Amino acid sequence: MTLSPSVRPPLAAEVTAKLRGMVHTGEWPLNQRIPPEPELMARLGVSRGTLREAIKALAHSGMLEVRRGDGTYVRATSEMSGAARRMYQDHTEQHILEVRLGLDTQAARLAARNATDDDVASLRALLAIRDQAWTSGDFEAWADADWSFHEGVARASGNPLLHELYASFGAVFHQDLLKQQARPGFNGLPRDGHETLLDALAQRDGDAAVASVNRNLNSCAEWLAE
């Protein structure tokens, strides 16, 4: 009996997978510069050409951004997020909000069914951070906590694909929040879509959770139309 030889993937593909893993696990945080080429070459035991081929592949997918003379930065935690990040640049805020409406309502309904007590406690802690940051005028921290809350609801849905799709909104969501915050009369602490949503999740009330999301996003749509 003749055994067919095992086929190894090309070295560049292996290195690409390793770099992808470092981003995905958070070893290389979002928006941070990755280690310089000599350090990565030594760590991975590969040539400069192989390393650059792997980095080029992840840059093409949107996960990394190569800045000539400055280094390479993490721009997304997955290929899906990277592709979405580039795609959102070609669409209006209204289009993005309409897509969010579908994801948010489904995440809310599933989270009302699947969220654990620990999930609810973590979400409540994020809202406390959000409130404190807004009150103190730390708008970066406020936007971070607000986004983390919404992403946490998607994670609590128990559907990992929905969570990954939702997480792809991270960069554009954060930027939009900060733009909205700068407009006169903006309310940075709406209860709909936040406290009322969390109360509905704690009570396992899917209909109330969806209604809270709808009220919040409809209010956002009216705000954008002004």
Secondary structure, DSSP 8 states (H G I E B T S, - for coil): ----------HHHHHHHHHHHHHHTTSS-TT-B---HHHHHHHHT--HHHHHHHHHHHHHHTSEEEETTTEEEE--SSHHHHHHHHHHTTS-HHHHHHHHHHHHHHHHHHHHHH--HHHHHHHHHHHHHHHHHHHHT-HHHHHHHHHHHHHHHHHHTT-HHHHHHHHTTHHHHHHHHHHHHTSTT--S--STTTHHHHHHHHTT-HHHHHHHHHHHHHHHHHHHH-
